[in-house]
Amino acid sequence: SAAENQTRPGSELEGANPKETIIILKGRLLHSEEVAVSLRADLTKVKNDCLELQGARAGLQQRLKEQEGTLSGLKSEVMKFELEKEKMTSEIETLKRQLGSS
């Protein structure tokens, strides 16, 4: 009866007869296969996107490392020039005193 079909597990898969049940099941199988193909395509796309992002990340990390090295070298040069400036300023003051005392 209809009431029994509503309470039995899997009753929504059953047609009026075995042929209808087979048609319903084939339709659902076909749909499931289409979904699986679509999901596999999505997975492949996401994997490729991840590989691209990993490559970009590696490239950016390498670039950052190079820039940090350059920055470190520039900081070192700035310190060297500041020391030279202090030395020259001191020499100028010494020369001014010597000129003023003569």
C-alpha positions in Angstrom: 0.0 0.0 0.0 1.0 3.7 -0.3 1.4 4.0 3.5 3.8 1.1 3.6 5.9 2.6 0.8 6.3 5.8 2.8 7.6 4.0 5.9 9.9 1.4 4.3 13.5 2.4 3.8 14.4 2.8 0.1 10.8 3.0 -1.0 11.5 6.2 -2.8 13.7 4.2 -5.2 10.9 1.8 -6.1 8.7 2.3 -9.2 5.4 0.6 -9.8 7.3 -2.4 -11.1 10.8 -3.7 -11.5 11.3 -2.0 -14.9 10.4 1.4 -13.5 12.7 0.7 -10.5 15.6 -0.1 -12.9 14.8 3.1 -15.0 14.8 5.2 -11.8 18.1 3.6 -10.6 19.8 4.0 -14.0 18.8 7.7 -14.0 20.2 8.2 -10.5 23.3 6.4 -11.4 23.8 8.5 -14.5 23.2 11.7 -12.5 25.7 10.5 -9.8 28.3 9.8 -12.6 27.8 13.3 -14.0 28.3 14.8 -10.6 31.4 12.7 -10.0 32.9 13.8 -13.4 32.1 17.4 -12.5 33.7 17.1 -9.0 36.8 15.4 -10.5 37.1 18.4 -13.0 36.7 20.8 -10.1 39.3 18.9 -8.0 41.8 18.9 -11.0 41.3 22.7 -11.3 41.8 23.3 -7.6 44.9 21.1 -7.6 46.3 23.1 -10.6 45.4 26.4 -8.8 47.3 25.1 -5.7 50.3 24.3 -7.8 50.3 27.7 -9.4 49.9 29.4 -6.0 52.8 27.3 -4.6 55.0 28.3 -7.5 54.1 32.0 -7.1 54.7 31.7 -3.3 58.1 30.2 -3.9 59.0 32.9 -6.4 57.9 35.6 -4.0 59.8 34.1 -1.1 63.0 34.0 -3.3 62.4 37.6 -4.3 61.9 38.6 -0.7 65.1 36.8 0.3 67.0 38.7 -2.4 65.5 42.0 -1.4 66.3 41.4 2.3 69.9 40.7 1.3 70.0 44.0 -0.8 68.4 45.9 2.1 71.0 44.5 4.6 73.8 45.6 2.2 72.3 49.1 1.9 71.9 49.4 5.7 75.6 48.4 6.1 76.6 51.1 3.5 74.5 53.7 5.3 76.2 52.9 8.6 79.6 53.1 6.9 78.8 56.5 5.4 77.5 57.8 8.7 80.8 56.8 10.4 82.7 58.5 7.6 80.6 61.6 8.0 81.2 61.7 11.7 84.9 61.3 11.1 85.0 64.1 8.6 82.9 66.4 10.8 85.4 65.8 13.6 88.3 66.5 11.3 86.6 69.7 10.1 86.1 70.9 13.7 89.7 70.1 14.5 90.9 72.1 11.5 88.7 75.0 12.4 90.1 75.0 16.0 93.6 74.9 14.5 92.9 77.8 12.2 91.3 79.8 15.0 94.2 79.3 17.3 96.9 80.4 14.8 
